[in-house]
Amino acid sequence: MSEALRVFIVDDEAPARARLKALLADIAGELPNDIVGEAANGIEALERLANAPADVALVDIRMPQMDGIELARHLAGAENAPAVVFTTAYDQYAVEAFELNAIDYLVKPVRAQRLAAALEKARRAAPTPRETLARLAPEARRHLSVAERGRILLVPVADILYLKAELKYVTARTREREHLLDESLTHLEQEFASRFVRVHRNCLVAREAIAGFEKSAAEDGETHWSVLLAGLEERLPVSRRQWPTVKAAFAGEGKA
């Protein structure tokens, strides 16, 4: 007898979770499975999956606090992450998007045989790349994830003051501390274009965190500008190349 497939269920509606549990019980004869946990949203799922490793996560797409796509993007960077099978009750456009990107999904109401087929496929499938999941995201993430001590730590994007590329990683600075992200600064700039402004080739600063700009003269007589951050003593240099763009972006706000 094959080892039972460990399944984790994520859906904000309790009746939907109950239906999936009933279907998993129905197909247990042909596909042995063990329900290792459940959650009502993505944030809750990340917390519980740290203590309940799973082979497959059945994930609803639309949920409060953190939707299914964002959850999958965070899981993609974790060790021993479960395969993700999405569930959706929504329109044909969403279904076509998943088919185009070769990502498995189940349309509600889920049927037993379709569930069994999806789980069997997920058991053998390679993890979905982050880039593929990003193409499905209707909006920017609310959190960035950090792998720390074997767990996934969520950093709210609203708390990040700046993002700075250093060697292979990006440092995300909040008022409390720094976090190392395994992400591309260019991709972060594209995703969060409305929230961050580039001040240097290696640095993006949150628009709301900018208190002003400080001018200084170097020994060569050239003028240099630095970003002043609300609540931090640290100054961030603005490159000569970026200064005209930065100045224009904040000209009407009295900061530049």
N, C-alpha and C positions, 0 to 999 in steps of 0.2 A: 504494500500500500504506500502511495506517495505521501511525502510529508505535507501536512496541512498548510495551505496558503494563509499567511497572516494578513488580515484585511482591516484597514482603518477607514471609518466612514466620516465624511465631513459634509454637513448640510445644516442650514439654519432652521429648517422645518422638522420638528420632531416626527410628524407622520411620515415624512420622506425617509428619515433614518430608520424608522420602524419597518417600513416596506422593504428596504434593502436588507435589513436583518432577516426578515421572513424569507426573502428570496434566496439569501445565502444559505439558510437552513434547508430550503427546498432542493438546492443543487449540491448539497454536501455529499450526497452519495456518489455523484459523478466527479465532483471537484471538491475534495476535502478542504475545508477552510476553518479558520479560527478568527473570530472578530476580536481584535486586540484593543479596540477603543473607538471612541467617537467624539466629535466636536461640532460646535454650532457655527464656527467661523474660522478663518485662517489663523488668526493669532492664537486662539485656543488650541488649534490643531498642532501648531509648531511646538507649543509648550508640552502637550501630551505625547506627541510622537517621540520626544526626547527620552521618555520613560517607557514607551510602548512601541518598540521597533516593528515595522510592518513591511511586508513585501509589496503590497499594493494599497494605494489610497483611492477610494471612490470620492471624488470631490465635486461638489456643486459649483457652478460657475459664478452665480450671482449670490453674494452673501454680504451682510453688513461688516464694517470694521476692516476686513480684508477679504477680497473675493478669491475665487478659485485659481484664476490665472496668476495673481500675485503670489499666492501660496505656493504654486508649482514652481515659480521662478526662485523663490527662497529655498525650496527643497532641492532644486537642481544643483545648488552649491554645497549641499551637505554630504557627509560620508554615509554610505549605506542608505541612501535615500530610497523611499518606496517608489515604484512605478506609479504613475498617476493616470487614472481613467476619469475623465470629466463626465458629469451628468448635467443635462440642460433641459429646460422646458420651453426654451425660447425659439426665436424665429429661424427661418431657413438660412438667413445670412450667416448666423453663427455656425450652423451646421456646415455650410459650404466652406467657411474659414477653417474649420477643423479638418475637413476632408482634404483641402488644399495643402495643409501642412502635415498630413499623415499622422494626426494625433487621434487616439481613440476616444470616443465619446459614447454616451448612452442618452437617448432621448426619453424623457419621462412621459408617461409611466413606463418604467423599466420592465422588460420582460425577462423571465428566468433564463431562457436559452441564450438570449443576447448577452446577458450578464455573464454567463458561464464562458461564452466565447471571448468576451473582452478580458476576463480575468486570465484565461489561458494564454491569450496573446500577450498580455502585460507581463506575465511570468517570464516570457522569453525575450521580450523587446529590450532594445538598448534605451538608456535614458534619453528623454527629449532634450535637445540642446537649449540653453538659455535664450539664444538668439531667435530660435523658432517660437518659443513662448512669448518673447517680447513683441513679435509681429502680431500676436493675437490680442495684446493688451489694448483696451480701448482708451486708457488714460495712464498717466504716470503713476508709479508706485507711491504709496504713502510711507513705506518703510524701506530701508536698506538693511541687508542682513550681513552679520559677521559671524564666522565660525570661531567659537571661543570655548575652550575646554570641552570639546566634544558636543557642544550645544550650539543652536542658532540664536544669536542675540539680535533682536530687532532694534534698529535705530530710526526713530521717526524723522522723516525728511524735514519736517517743520522745525526740528531742533538743531539741524546742521547749520553752522555758521559759514564754513568753507570746506571745499574739497581740494586737496593738493596731491598731485602725482609725485610719488617718490619711489625710484627704482621700479620694482614690479607691482607695487601696490598704490592704492589711493588712500590718503589719510582723510577721514571725515572728522571734523572738529566740532564738538558741541561745547556748551559752556562748562560742562563737567569734566570732559576727557576727550582723548583721541581714540578713533577706531580704525583698524586697517581693513580695507575693502579689496576684494579680488575682482575689481571691475575696471573698465576703461574710462578714463576721464572724458574722452571724446563722446562715448556713448552716453555717459551721465549728462553731459552738456546738451546733447540732443533731446534726451528724455525730459530734462527739467529746465528747458530753455526759458520758461517764464519765471522761474524762481531764482536761478543763478546767473551771474554775469561773469564772463572771463576777464580777468585782470592781468593775467600772465599766461604764457604758454603752458605752465604747469599748475594753474590755480583758478578755481571758480569760487566766487563769493556770493552768499545769499544776499539778494537785494535788500531784504528787510533788516539784515544785520549791519549794513553799512551806515555808520554815524557821520562820516565825512571823509575828506581827503587832506593829507598833509603834504606840503611842498618842502623840499630840502635841496640844497645845492651841494653837488659833489666837488671833489678837488679839481676836476677838469672843467669846472664852471658850468656844467650842464644841470638843468633842473630835473629832479626826480620826484615822483609822486608815490605816496603810500596810502593804503586804505586804513581808515580808523574803524574799528569794530566796536559796537555797543557792548559794554561790559567786559571787554578784554583789553589788556595793555598791549598785546601783540599788534605790530604793524605788518601789513602785507604789501610788498612792492608791486607797483603797476608798471608794466613794461611800456617803453616808448611807443611800441607798435600798437598797444591796446588803449593807451590813454585817450586818443581822440574819440574812440567808440565809447569808452567808459564815461568820459566827460559829457558827451552828447546824451547818453542814457539818463544821466542824473541832473542835467542842466536845469530842468524845470522844478526840481525838488529842493534847490538851495544847498545841495551837498557838494556839488562840484563847481 
